[in-house]
Amino acid sequence: MGALESGFQVLLCLALLLVAKAEVYIVTIDGEPVVSYKGGVDGFEATAVESDEKIDTSSDLVTSYARHLEMKHDMLLGLLFERGTYEKLYSYRHLINGFSVHVSPEQAETLRRTPGVKSVERDWKVRRLTTHTPQFLGLPTGVWPTGGGFDRAGEDIVIGFVDSGIYPHHPSFATHHTDPYGPVPKYRGKCEIDPDTKMDFCNGKVIGAQHFAKAAKAAGAFNPSIDFASPLDGDGHGSHTAAIAAGNNGIPVRMHGHEFGKASGMAPRARIAVYKALYRLFGGFIADVVAAIDQAVYDGVDILSLSVGPNSPPATTKTTFLNPFDATLLAAVKAGVFVAQAAGNGGPFPKTLVSYSPWIASVAAAVDDRRYKNHLTLGNGKILTGMGLSPSTHLNQTYTLVAANDVLLDSSVMRYSPSDCQRPEVLNKKLIEGNILLCGYSFNFVVGTASMKKVSETAKALGAVGFVLAVENVSPGMKFDPVPVGIPGILITDVSKSLDLIDYYNISTSRDWTGRVKSFKGEGRIGDGLMPILHKSAPQVAIYSARGPNIKDFGFQDADLLKPDILAPGSLIWAAWSPNGTDEPNYAGEGFAMISGTSMAAPHIAGIAALVKQKHPTWSPAAIKSALMTTSTTMDRGGRPIQAQQYSETEALKLVTATPFDYGSGHVNPRAALDPGLIFDAGYEDYLGFLCTTPGIDVHEIKNYTNSPCNYSMGKPSNLNTPSITVSHLVKTRIVTRTVTNVAEEETYVIKTRMAPAIAIEANPPAMTLRPGASRKFTVTLTVRSVTGTYSFGEVLMKGNRGHLVRIPVVAMGYQR
């Protein structure tokens, strides 16, 4: 019995060891997915779509071929492994042919060596890349009227959000004050029912709602009590991004008894399809995200909004453009879906982008024209500036200043870092009541365990008339955003001003020999910070917005492709929030939040793309992207070149003239994008040509992911027909070709060029006339004049006699004359 028992224990330990070592892998196998299957398998007719054509989800051919692929996946796993030793999570059938599976590394190695298996990649993590903007972008007067007004802007366009879910009861998504929404026959997504409340997540505005968490569960990261096994947003981020792109128009943003304005989505009448694959604590896993995208495209979305990017590059893929995520998005674009992705929040440092591929619109984040400022006036007349979305203390009345460290109930509470005012129970209410409470900005605020909201609640609970939060030291990369609070409050972010406050407080406060306060004599009053100040120096590129140059591989070699593509508002964006959302501690329990990130910029572009798609329903994703890029602006509101926020040598914020590596083609101009004059179109074959001509990409890898043989007719990747030109390694002279298509009336365009002195630039022909629908080629010749070791920037300007202006950025680095 003992031997049996010990044998059983050894087996149990081995089983536990196997389980402990198991990981999620994404496997692709031979055979075409639905989107590119041209026939050839007995009993199954072709299901391939032409470039930019939707998958016919109602077709029996599609359904039966997809079922055939799934059976092949199951058969392969069943032949290789014993039942119970693996768990298949998803079958990918529509955009790539493969599956994700939870297996041990040894089993993964077996899969790698199996004939018919193309690639086996370990799953990797992704993260979230985290009002006034419709007016700033000119939508109410310039764009919505052309689509029939705000109550028709985006009508019948379906935007899919791969994010953290949605809070469906929010007024931004409600339908009781809008015209009834009819069915959208092209969309076939389903609506999950909440398992606890039996609540339906859809209402006509929200047209689909599903969640994807199998990889998160297999990795042991999923906690159903806070992550919710449903489309419900447990984070806030998903509700926020959906409302930016497609939230209802004119929703009052109310917090703490004050209305901060009216919120609206870019395309207020567009439908929202929710594909939850991100979660509050750990972000998400590519296996879940790929399943969500595959489902969204199959369901029939028109636009995909992705405020998500990899935590780090996938280790097993050599090139940035070829991994399960980007390959799935390439197939999505082939199926006619426009994809907007956040560029990343790793700025202002070069090569920090997490969105690489030419088929994706990679969106950088701008600071728009609103700034929220406030001030503290001291008893000595000194005025200290800061930020705080708060009401003022009573006018012309000053109040005594008391520091949290001087009003502790007893010294034993020092272990709670009481100066950050997060715990009212450790402070003496009698000494604080009727006064202004001074608090210190500790490291806890940086890591998110302390919040300004909590400071405000502490001050209110102790009867303070207001509070001051002073920053005494700053680390590089610290970002301070104004936070709405219900009582007078101010955050002083300038360390020198915080020191002025501390000096004044110490001089005016008398103490006994032990350091205990005898009397508080310092006084002050807090100004009104509720109204924004509008600046002409907008837009600016936000400090955190990821910068180019783009990279072609994870050795960080430069690509012949400009990224980011475009700049859109991303800073201090008011939008819907989930009351149980915890992504931002300052907005816990609130219905709205004002947050920043390229996460907020991407849905601006998704919503504006929906307006372009509504006006031009037959345009390809590349045509929509071209219209947005060629009509964008590189000038700010004051008529000066757009500036980019940067760090100075002292880590303070400074402004420098922005380049295409900061903003791509420029800041989006929705009104002009509806009527671009010319477009630079491209399709699946063009993207394949780009991959095939990019040096260093393995031809077999391309075939593995695209199921297509290589086509080298493009010659060089810089000839991909994008609305930008990038040559990262220019030797002597390079002639680059572009093709434009006229989408307006007959027009004659004069082509002009300009470039920094190190590179000579010339366009040919110098002018051309295009009839409606006609396409014409032109060339741009770049020649090295001097080798500087840095990039040179320029542009090609095409000016039409009917008023259209088409501009594309040019970027090149000369290596040899």
C-alpha positions in Angstrom: 0.0 0.0 0.0 2.9 2.4 0.9 4.6 1.7 -2.4 1.3 2.3 -4.2 0.7 5.5 -2.3 4.2 6.8 -3.0 3.9 5.9 -6.6 0.6 7.8 -6.8 2.3 10.8 -5.1 5.1 10.8 -7.7 2.5 10.7 -10.5 0.6 13.5 -8.9 3.8 15.6 -8.5 4.6 14.9 -12.2 1.1 15.9 -13.2 1.3 19.1 -11.1 4.7 19.8 -12.7 3.3 19.4 -16.2 0.3 21.7 -15.3 2.6 24.3 -13.7 4.8 24.3 -16.8 2.0 24.6 -19.3 1.7 27.8 -21.2 -0.5 29.2 -24.0 0.8 28.9 -27.5 -0.6 30.3 -30.8 -0.2 27.7 -33.6 -0.7 28.3 -37.4 -1.0 25.4 -39.7 -1.1 24.6 -43.5 -4.2 25.5 -45.4 -5.9 28.8 -46.2 -8.2 30.6 -43.7 -11.7 31.6 -45.0 -10.5 35.1 -46.1 -8.0 33.7 -48.6 -9.2 30.1 -49.5 -9.4 29.9 -53.3 -10.6 26.3 -53.5 -8.7 23.0 -53.9 -10.0 21.0 -50.9 -12.4 18.3 -52.1 -16.0 19.2 -51.2 -15.3 22.8 -50.3 -15.7 25.6 -52.7 -13.6 28.9 -52.6 -14.5 31.4 -49.9 -11.7 34.0 -50.6 -12.6 37.6 -50.8 -11.3 40.2 -53.2 -9.2 42.9 -51.5 -11.3 45.2 -49.4 -14.4 42.9 -49.6 -16.3 41.7 -46.6 -16.6 38.0 -45.7 -20.1 36.7 -46.5 -20.9 35.3 -43.1 -24.4 34.1 -44.2 -22.8 31.8 -46.8 -23.0 28.1 -46.2 -19.7 27.7 -48.0 -18.0 29.9 -45.3 -19.7 28.1 -42.4 -18.8 24.6 -43.7 -15.2 25.5 -44.6 -14.7 27.1 -41.2 -16.1 24.0 -39.5 -13.7 21.9 -41.7 -10.7 23.9 -40.4 -11.8 23.6 -36.8 -12.1 19.8 -37.2 -8.6 19.7 -38.6 -7.3 21.6 -35.6 -9.0 19.2 -33.2 -7.8 16.1 -35.2 -4.2 17.3 -35.2 -4.2 17.8 -31.4 -6.1 14.5 -30.8 -3.5 12.6 -32.8 -0.5 14.2 -31.1 -1.6 14.3 -27.5 -3.6 12.3 -25.0 -6.9 13.8 -24.0 -6.6 15.8 -20.7 -2.9 16.8 -21.4 -3.8 19.9 -23.4 -6.6 22.4 -23.6 -7.5 24.0 -27.0 -8.7 27.6 -26.3 -9.7 29.0 -29.7 -9.8 27.9 -33.3 -8.8 30.8 -35.7 -10.5 30.2 -39.0 -11.5 33.4 -40.7 -8.3 35.5 -40.8 -5.5 33.1 -40.0 -5.7 29.3 -39.9 -4.6 28.0 -36.5 -5.5 27.7 -32.9 -4.3 28.7 -29.4 -3.7 25.8 -27.0 -2.6 25.4 -23.4 0.3 22.9 -23.4 3.7 22.2 -21.9 6.9 23.5 -23.6 7.7 19.9 -24.6 4.3 19.5 -26.3 4.9 22.8 -28.0 8.1 21.4 -29.3 6.3 18.3 -30.6 3.9 20.7 -32.4 6.8 22.6 -33.9 8.2 19.4 -35.4 4.9 18.1 -36.8 4.5 18.3 -40.6 1.8 20.8 -41.6 2.5 23.1 -38.6 3.9 26.4 -39.8 4.6 28.3 -36.6 4.3 27.9 -32.8 4.5 31.1 -30.8 4.3 31.5 -27.0 1.4 33.9 -26.1 2.5 37.3 -25.0 0.8 40.1 -23.0 -0.8 43.3 -24.2 -1.7 46.4 -22.3 -4.2 49.3 -22.5 -2.6 52.4 -24.0 -4.1 54.9 -21.8 -16.1 66.6 -24.5 -14.5 69.2 -25.9 -12.8 67.5 -28.9 -15.7 67.5 -31.4 -15.7 71.3 -31.3 -11.9 71.5 -31.4 -12.0 69.2 -34.5 -14.8 71.2 -36.2 -17.3 68.3 -36.3 -20.6 70.0 -35.4 -20.3 72.7 -38.0 -18.0 71.2 -40.7 -18.7 67.5 -40.8 -21.9 66.4 -39.1 -24.2 68.5 -41.3 -22.9 66.7 -44.5 -24.0 63.4 -43.0 -27.5 64.7 -42.0 -26.6 66.3 -38.7 -25.3 64.7 -35.5 -28.4 62.5 -35.2 -27.3 60.8 -38.4 -23.5 61.0 -38.2 -22.1 57.5 -38.5 -25.5 55.9 -39.3 -25.3 52.1 -39.8 -21.5 52.1 -39.5 -20.4 49.4 -37.0 -17.3 50.2 -34.9 -15.7 47.2 -33.1 -13.8 47.8 -29.9 -11.3 45.3 -28.7 -11.0 46.7 -25.2 -12.1 46.1 -21.5 -15.8 45.9 -22.3 -18.6 48.4 -21.8 -20.9 49.8 -19.1 -24.1 49.6 -21.2 -26.3 51.7 -18.9 -24.3 54.9 -19.4 -26.2 57.8 -21.0 -23.5 57.9 -23.7 -24.9 54.6 -25.0 -28.6 55.0 -24.1 -31.3 54.9 -26.7 -34.3 56.4 -25.0 -33.6 59.9 -26.3 -32.6 59.0 -29.8 -34.5 57.9 -32.9 -35.0 54.1 -32.8 -32.1 52.1 -34.3 -33.2 49.7 -37.0 -31.4 46.4 -37.7 -28.1 46.3 -39.5 -28.4 43.2 -41.7 -24.6 43.1 -42.5 -23.7 42.7 -38.8 -24.1 39.2 -37.3 -22.5 39.5 -33.9 -24.2 38.1 -30.8 -25.0 39.7 -27.5 -24.0 37.8 -24.4 -26.3 37.8 -21.4 -24.8 38.7 -18.0 -24.6 35.4 -16.1 -25.5 37.0 -12.8 -28.1 39.7 -13.6 -29.4 38.0 -16.8 -29.0 41.5 -18.3 -28.7 42.0 -22.0 -25.7 44.1 -23.0 -27.3 45.3 -26.3 -29.8 48.0 -27.0 -29.7 48.9 -30.7 -26.9 51.4 -30.2 -24.7 48.7 -28.6 -25.3 46.1 -31.3 -22.9 43.3 -30.2 -21.2 42.3 -26.9 -18.9 39.3 -26.3 -15.9 38.6 -24.1 -12.7 36.6 -24.6 -10.8 35.3 -21.6 -9.8 31.7 -22.3 -6.0 32.5 -22.5 -6.3 34.8 -19.4 -8.0 31.9 -17.5 -5.4 29.3 -18.7 -2.6 31.6 -17.5 -4.2 31.9 -14.1 -4.6 35.7 -14.4 -8.4 35.9 -14.5 -10.3 36.8 -11.3 -14.1 36.5 -12.0 -15.0 38.6 -9.0 -13.3 41.8 -10.5 -12.7 40.9 -14.1 -16.3 39.7 -14.8 -16.9 36.8 -17.1 -19.1 38.9 -19.4 -18.7 42.0 -21.6 -19.2 44.3 -18.5 -16.4 46.9 -18.1 -14.6 46.3 -14.8 -11.9 48.8 -15.7 -13.4 52.0 -17.3 -11.1 52.1 -20.3 -13.4 50.3 -22.7 -16.4 52.5 -21.9 -14.2 55.6 -22.4 -12.9 54.6 -25.8 -16.3 53.5 -27.1 -17.8 56.9 -26.0 -15.0 58.9 -27.7 -15.7 57.2 -31.1 -19.4 56.7 -31.0 -21.0 58.0 -27.8 -24.3 59.9 -28.0 -24.2 63.7 -28.7 -24.7 66.3 -26.0 -24.4 64.2 -22.8 -23.8 66.5 -19.8 -20.6 65.8 -18.0 -21.5 66.3 -14.3 -19.2 65.7 -11.3 -19.3 67.1 -7.8 -22.2 69.3 -8.7 -20.5 71.0 -11.6 -21.1 70.6 -15.3 -17.8 70.4 -17.3 -19.5 70.6 -20.7 -21.3 68.2 -23.0 -19.6 64.9 -24.2 -20.1 63.5 -27.7 -18.5 60.8 -29.8 -17.0 61.6 -33.1 -19.7 59.6 -34.9 -22.7 59.8 -32.5 -25.0 57.6 -34.5 -22.5 54.8 -35.2 -23.2 51.4 -33.7 -20.9 49.9 -31.1 -19.8 46.2 -31.1 -17.9 45.2 -28.0 -15.2 42.5 -28.0 -13.8 42.4 -24.4 -10.3 41.0 -24.3 -8.6 43.4 -21.8 -8.9 43.2 -18.0 -8.2 45.6 -15.2 -5.1 44.2 -13.5 -3.1 42.3 -16.1 -4.1 43.8 -19.5 -4.7 41.0 -21.8 -3.2 38.1 -23.9 -2.6 38.1 -27.6 -4.5 34.7 -28.0 -7.7 36.4 -26.6 -7.1 39.6 -28.6 -6.6 37.6 -31.9 -9.8 35.6 -31.2 -11.7 38.9 -30.6 -10.4 40.4 -33.8 -11.2 37.2 -35.8 -14.7 37.3 -34.4 -15.3 41.0 -35.0 -14.3 40.7 -38.7 -16.5 37.6 -39.1 -19.4 39.4 -37.5 -19.1 42.3 -40.0 -17.7 45.3 -38.3 -16.6 48.2 -40.6 -14.0 49.8 -38.3 -11.8 48.3 -35.6 -10.6 50.5 -32.7 -7.6 49.1 -30.9 -6.3 51.0 -27.8 -4.0 48.1 -27.1 -0.3 47.2 -27.8 2.2 44.6 -26.8 4.0 44.9 -23.5 7.2 44.0 -25.3 8.0 42.6 -28.8 7.2 38.9 -29.3 10.5 37.1 -28.9 9.9 34.5 -31.5 9.1 36.7 -34.5 12.0 38.4 -36.2 10.1 41.1 -38.0 7.6 43.6 -36.5 5.2 43.2 -39.4 4.8 39.4 -39.1 3.3 38.0 -35.9 -0.2 36.6 -35.2 -1.5 40.0 -34.2 -0.3 42.0 -37.2 -1.0 39.1 -39.6 -4.6 38.9 -38.3 -5.0 42.7 -38.8 -3.7 42.3 -42.4 -6.4 39.7 -43.1 -8.9 42.1 -41.4 -7.9 44.9 -43.8 -8.2 42.4 -46.7 -11.8 41.9 -45.6 -12.4 45.6 -45.9 -12.1 46.6 -42.2 -10.3 49.9 -41.3 -8.1 49.5 -38.3 -7.1 52.3 -36.0 -4.4 51.4 -33.3 -2.9 53.5 -30.6 0.8 54.2 -31.4 1.9 53.6 -27.8 2.7 55.7 -24.7 6.5 55.3 -24.6 7.3 58.9 -25.8 9.1 61.2 -26.1 11.9 58.8 -26.8 12.6 57.6 -30.4 11.6 54.1 -31.6 9.0 53.6 -28.9 6.0 52.7 -31.2 4.0 49.6 -30.6 2.1 49.9 -33.9 4.2 49.1 -36.9 2.4 47.8 -40.0 1.4 49.7 -43.1 -2.1 48.3 -43.2 -2.9 49.8 -39.8 -3.6 53.5 -39.0 -1.2 54.2 -36.1 -2.4 57.1 -34.0 -0.3 59.5 -32.0 -1.7 61.7 -29.2 -2.1 65.5 -29.1 -2.8 67.9 -26.4 -5.7 70.1 -27.5 -6.4 73.7 -26.6 -7.8 73.3 -23.1 -5.6 73.8 -20.1 -6.9 73.7 -16.5 -5.0 76.0 -14.2 -5.5 77.1 -10.6 -3.6 79.2 -8.0 -3.0 79.4 -4.3 -2.6 82.9 -2.9 -0.5 83.0 0.3 -0.8 85.5 3.2 2.4 87.2 2.1 0.8 88.0 -1.3 2.7 85.4 -3.2 0.7 83.6 -5.9 1.6 79.9 -6.5 0.2 78.3 -9.7 -0.9 74.8 -9.9 -3.8 72.7 -11.3 -7.1 71.6 -9.8 -10.6 71.3 -11.3 -12.1 72.7 -8.2 -14.3 75.6 -6.9 -12.6 78.4 -5.0 -12.6 79.1 -1.3 -14.8 82.1 -0.3 -13.7 85.2 -2.2 -11.5 87.7 -0.3 -11.3 85.4 2.7 -8.1 83.7 3.8 -7.9 80.5 5.8 -5.3 79.0 8.1 -2.9 76.5 6.6 -2.3 73.3 8.6 0.2 70.6 7.4 -1.0 66.9 7.8 2.3 66.0 9.6 1.5 68.7 12.3 -1.9 67.4 13.1 -1.3 63.7 13.7 -3.4 62.0 16.4 -0.2 60.4 17.7 3.3 59.7 16.3 2.8 56.0 15.9 0.8 56.6 12.7 4.0 57.8 10.8 4.2 54.3 9.3 1.1 55.1 7.2 2.9 58.1 5.4 0.2 60.4 6.8 1.4 63.4 4.9 -0.3 62.1 1.7 -3.7 62.5 3.4 -5.2 59.2 2.4 -6.4 58.2 5.9 -8.6 60.7 7.8 -8.6 58.5 10.9 -4.9 59.3 11.7 -5.4 63.1 11.6 -6.8 65.5 14.3 -10.2 66.8 13.1 -10.3 69.6 15.7 -7.1 71.2 14.3 -8.2 70.8 10.7 -11.8 72.0 10.8 -12.3 75.3 8.9 -8.7 75.4 7.7 -6.8 74.4 4.5 -5.1 71.0 4.8 -1.5 70.8 3.3 -0.6 67.3 2.0 2.5 65.9 0.3 2.6 64.1 -3.0 4.3 60.8 -2.2 5.5 57.9 -4.3 2.1 56.3 -3.5 0.5 58.7 -6.0 2.9 57.5 -8.8 2.1 53.8 -8.2 -1.7 54.4 -7.9 -2.2 53.4 -4.2 -2.9 57.1 -3.3 -5.2 59.5 -5.3 -6.2 63.1 -5.3 -9.8 62.0 -5.0 -8.9 60.4 -1.7 -7.1 63.6 -0.5 -10.3 65.5 -1.3 -12.5 62.9 0.6 -10.1 63.1 3.6 -10.2 66.9 3.7 -14.0 66.9 3.4 -14.4 64.3 6.2 -12.2 66.3 8.6 -14.1 69.6 7.9 -11.3 71.3 6.0 -12.4 74.2 3.7 -9.9 72.9 1.1 -6.6 71.2 0.5 -3.2 71.7 -1.1 -1.2 68.8 -2.5 2.5 69.8 -2.9 5.0 68.0 -5.1 8.5 68.2 -3.5 10.5 66.0 -6.0 9.9 64.9 -9.5 11.2 61.9 -11.4 11.6 61.8 -15.2 8.4 60.8 -16.9 6.0 61.9 -14.1 2.8 63.2 -15.6 0.3 65.3 -13.7 -3.3 65.6 -14.9 -5.9 67.9 -13.3 -8.5 66.0 -11.3 -12.1 67.1 -10.6 -12.7 67.4 -6.9 -15.8 68.5 -4.9 -14.1 71.0 -2.5 -11.5 73.7 -3.2 -8.2 72.0 -3.9 -4.9 72.5 -5.8 -2.0 70.3 -6.9 1.3 72.3 -7.0 3.5 70.4 -9.5 6.4 72.9 -9.7 8.9 71.9 -7.1 10.2 75.4 -6.6 6.7 76.7 -5.9 6.1 73.8 -3.5 9.3 74.9 -1.7 8.1 78.5 -1.6 4.9 77.2 0.1 6.9 75.1 2.6 9.2 78.1 3.4 6.2 80.4 4.0 4.5 77.8 6.2 7.6 77.1 8.3 8.3 80.8 8.8 4.7 81.6 9.9 4.3 78.5 12.2 5.7 78.8 15.7 6.9 75.6 17.5 8.1 74.6 20.9 11.6 73.1 21.5 10.3 69.6 20.6 9.1 70.8 17.2 5.4 70.6 18.2 3.3 73.5 16.7 2.3 76.2 19.2 0.2 78.2 16.7 -0.6 78.1 13.0 -0.2 81.6 11.5 0.2 80.8 7.8 -2.8 81.7 5.6 -4.0 81.3 2.1 -6.9 81.0 -0.3 -7.5 78.8 -3.3 -8.7 80.1 -6.7 -11.4 78.8 -9.1 -10.0 76.1 -11.4 -13.2 74.9 -13.0 -13.0 76.8 -16.2 -10.5 75.8 -18.9 -8.2 78.3 -20.5 -8.1 77.9 -24.3 -4.7 78.1 -25.9 -3.8 78.9 -29.5 -0.6 76.8 -29.3 -2.7 73.7 -29.9 -2.5 71.0 -31.0 0.9 69.9 -29.5 2.3 66.4 -29.6 1.9 65.0 -26.0 5.0 64.1 -24.1 4.0 60.4 -23.7 3.0 59.9 -27.3 5.3 57.2 -28.9 7.7 58.4 -31.5 9.3 57.1 -34.7 11.3 56.1 -36.6 9.4 52.9 -37.3 11.4 49.6 -36.9 11.2 46.6 -39.2 12.6 44.1 -36.7 13.4 43.6 -33.1 17.0 44.5 -33.6 15.5 48.0 -33.9 16.6 48.5 -37.5 14.8 51.4 -39.2 11.9 50.5 -41.6 11.2 52.2 -45.0 7.7 53.2 -43.7 6.7 56.2 -41.7 5.0 55.7 -38.3 3.0 57.1 -36.6 0.5 57.9 -39.4 -1.6 60.7 -37.8 -2.1 62.8 -34.7 -5.4 63.1 -32.9 -6.6 64.5 -29.5 -5.4 62.2 -26.7 -4.9 64.4 -23.6 -7.4 65.2 -20.9 -10.3 63.6 -22.8 -13.7 63.6 -21.0 -15.8 60.5 -21.8 -17.9 57.8 -20.2 -16.6 55.8 -17.3 -17.7 52.6 -15.7 -18.8 53.1 -12.0 -16.9 50.0 -11.0 -13.9 51.0 -13.2 -10.5 51.1 -11.4 -8.2 52.0 -14.2 -7.9 55.5 -12.7 -8.2 55.7 -8.9 -9.2 59.4 -9.1 -12.4 58.3 -10.9 -13.5 55.3 -8.9 -17.2 55.2 -8.7 -17.7 58.1 -11.2 -19.8 58.2 -14.4 -17.2 60.2 -16.3 -13.4 60.4 -16.4 -10.9 62.8 -18.0 -7.9 60.7 -19.0 -4.9 60.8 -21.4 -3.1 58.4 -23.7 -2.8 57.3 -27.3 -5.7 55.0 -26.1 -7.9 58.1 -26.3 -6.4 59.2 -29.7 -7.1 55.9 -31.6 -11.0 56.0 -31.1 -11.0 59.7 -32.3 -9.6 58.3 -35.6 -12.0 55.3 -35.6 -15.0 57.6 -35.2 -13.8 60.0 -37.9 -13.1 57.1 -40.2 -16.7 56.0 -39.6 -17.9 59.4 -40.9 -15.6 59.1 -44.0 -16.9 55.5 -44.6 -20.5 56.8 -44.2 -20.0 59.3 -47.0 -17.9 57.0 -49.2 -19.2 53.4 -48.4 -17.1 51.8 -51.2 -13.7 53.1 -50.2 -11.1 50.7 -49.1 -9.4 50.9 -45.7 -6.3 52.4 -47.4 -8.4 55.0 -49.2 -9.9 56.1 -45.9 -6.5 56.2 -44.2 -5.1 58.2 -47.2 -8.0 60.8 -46.9 -7.3 61.3 -43.2 -3.5 61.6 -43.8 -3.2 63.8 -46.9 -5.7 66.4 -45.5 -4.1 66.6 -42.0 -2.4 69.8 -40.9 1.1 70.5 -39.6 0.2 73.9 -38.3 -1.3 74.8 -34.9 -4.2 77.1 -34.2 -1.9 80.1 -34.2 -0.7 79.4 -37.7 2.8 78.2 -36.4 4.3 74.7 -37.0 3.0 72.2 -34.5 5.2 71.8 -31.4 6.1 68.5 -29.6 6.5 68.2 -25.9 10.0 67.0 -25.0 12.2 66.7 -21.9 14.9 69.3 -21.4 18.3 68.5 -19.8 16.8 69.2 -16.4 13.8 66.8 -17.0 11.5 69.8 -17.3 9.0 70.0 -20.1 10.0 72.0 -23.2 8.6 72.5 -26.6 10.4 71.7 -29.9 9.2 71.9 -33.5 7.5 68.5 -34.2 8.6 66.2 -37.1 6.8 63.4 -39.0 8.3 61.0 -36.4 6.1 62.8 -33.8 2.9 63.3 -35.7 3.1 61.3 -39.0 1.3 63.3 -41.7 0.0 65.8 -39.1 -3.1 66.5 -37.0 -6.4 65.1 -38.3 -8.8 67.5 -40.1 -12.2 65.7 -40.4 -13.8 68.3 -42.6 -11.1 68.1 -45.3 -10.9 64.3 -45.0 -14.5 64.0 -46.4 -13.3 65.5 -49.6 -9.6 64.8 -50.1 -9.5 65.2 -53.9 -6.9 62.5 -54.5 -6.3 59.2 -52.6 -3.3 56.8 -52.4 -5.0 53.4 -52.6 -3.4 50.0 -51.7 -4.7 46.5 -51.2 -3.6 43.1 -50.0 -1.2 42.4 -52.9 0.5 45.7 -52.3 1.1 44.9 -48.6 2.4 41.5 -49.7 4.8 43.3 -52.0 6.0 45.5 -49.2 6.7 42.4 -47.0 8.5 40.6 -49.8 10.8 43.5 -50.7 11.7 44.4 -47.1 15.3 43.2 -46.6 15.8 40.6 -43.9 12.2 39.1 -43.9 12.2 35.4 -44.4 10.2 34.4 -47.5 8.9 31.2 -45.7 7.7 33.4 -42.8 5.7 35.5 -45.2 4.1 32.4 -46.7 3.4 31.0 -43.3 1.4 34.0 -42.3 -0.2 35.1 -45.6 -0.6 31.8 -47.4 0.7 33.6 -50.5 3.9 33.3 -52.6 6.1 36.4 -52.8 5.7 39.1 -55.4 8.7 41.3 -55.9 7.4 43.6 -58.6 7.3 46.5 -56.1 11.1 46.5 -56.2 11.6 48.4 -52.9 9.4 48.7 -49.8 9.5 52.5 -50.2 7.4 52.0 -53.4 4.4 50.8 -51.3 1.6 53.3 -52.3 1.3 55.0 -48.9 0.6 58.7 -48.4 4.1 59.2 -47.0 7.6 58.5 -48.3 10.4 57.0 -46.1 13.9 55.9 -47.2 15.8 55.0 -44.1 19.1 54.2 -45.9 19.5 56.5 -49.0 22.6 55.7 -51.1 23.2 58.3 -53.9 19.8 58.5 -55.6 16.5 56.7 -55.2 13.4 57.1 -57.4 10.2 56.4 -55.5 6.8 55.8 -57.3 3.3 56.7 -56.2 -0.1 56.4 -57.8 -3.0 58.8 -57.0 -6.7 58.3 -57.9 -9.0 61.2 -58.4 -12.2 60.9 -56.2 -13.6 64.3 -57.1 -14.3 66.3 -60.3 -11.8 66.7 -63.1 -8.9 68.7 -61.7 -5.4 69.8 -62.6 -2.7 69.4 -59.9 0.6 71.2 -59.7 3.2 69.2 -57.8 5.8 71.0 -55.6 8.4 69.6 -53.3 10.5 70.8 -50.4 13.2 69.1 -48.4 15.9 69.9 -45.9 19.2 70.9 -47.6 21.0 67.5 -47.1 18.7 65.7 -49.6 17.7 67.0 -53.0 14.1 66.2 -54.0 12.3 66.4 -57.4 8.8 65.3 -58.5 7.9 64.3 -62.0 5.7 65.2 -63.8 5.4 68.7 -62.3 1.7 68.9 -63.1 -1.1 66.5 -64.1 -4.8 66.6 -65.0 -7.0 63.7 -63.7 -10.6 62.9 -64.8 -13.0 61.6 -62.1 -12.0 58.1 -61.1 -8.7 58.3 -63.1 -5.4 57.2 -61.7 -1.9 58.6 -62.5 1.6 57.6 -61.5 4.3 60.2 -60.5 7.8 59.8 -59.2 9.8 61.4 -56.5 13.6 61.4 -56.9 15.7 61.8 -53.7 19.5 62.4 -54.0 22.0 62.7 -51.2 23.7 66.1 -51.2 25.5 65.7 -47.8 25.8 62.9 -45.3 24.7 64.3 -41.9 24.0 61.1 -39.9 20.4 62.4 -39.2 17.1 62.2 -40.9 16.0 65.0 -43.3 12.3 65.9 -43.5 10.3 67.4 -46.4 7.0 67.1 -48.2 5.3 66.7 -51.6 2.5 69.2 -52.1 -0.1 68.7 -54.8 -2.3 71.7 -55.3 -5.4 71.4 -57.4 -7.1 74.2 -59.4 -10.4 73.4 -57.7 -9.0 74.0 -54.2 -7.9 70.6 -53.1 -4.5 70.4 -51.3 -2.9 67.0 -51.0 0.3 66.8 -48.8 2.5 63.8 -48.1 5.5 63.8 -45.7 9.0 62.7 -47.0 11.6 61.3 -44.6 15.1 60.2 -45.6 18.6 59.6 -44.2 21.5 59.9 -46.6 24.4 57.4 -46.3 26.5 58.0 -49.4 26.7 60.7 -52.1 
